[in-house]
Each structure stands twice: as structure tokens, then as C-alpha cells.
């Protein structure tokens, strides 16, 4: 579980995201909130996480519970010098 949120509050997940998860039928679910947590409801589902420019695919496994969606979709390129 993430240390940035109190344990008594529970995981952060937006209501619209929760409705999409419960209504999904093996389709990709588009997620715009990178700060939402992965819950046991998400295991086995497919997500498309928005990083500000494009969508990154993610299939959730049981090891990912408690992490955030943003940890699996990078929003910055690696810096490289042109030589």
C-alpha cells in the first residue's frame, strides 16, 4: 500500500473509474487519473492509461495491488545528448 495516504482513508479511486471497472467486459478501460490506486477489483482487467500525449496499455496482476496507475505509464522521455 502506498505510504502517501492514510490507511484509515482507504485507496484513492475516482467514482467514474469505479463505475467503468464494474461495467467492463474484457475491453480496455481508459484511465485519465494517474493518481488512482489499483484495487483487487482491477485484477485481470486491461487499462489504457493516459500520460498526457498517448495511452499506454496495462494488464493488472495481483502483484500490482496498492500501487498507482501512474507508476506504469511514464510521462517524460529519457534525456539524451545528440553528439
Secondary structure, 3 states (H helix, E strand, C coil): CCCCCCCCCCCCCCHHHHHHHHCCCCCEEEECCCCCECCHHHCCCEEEEECCCCEEEEECCHHHCCCEHHHHCCCCCCCCCCC
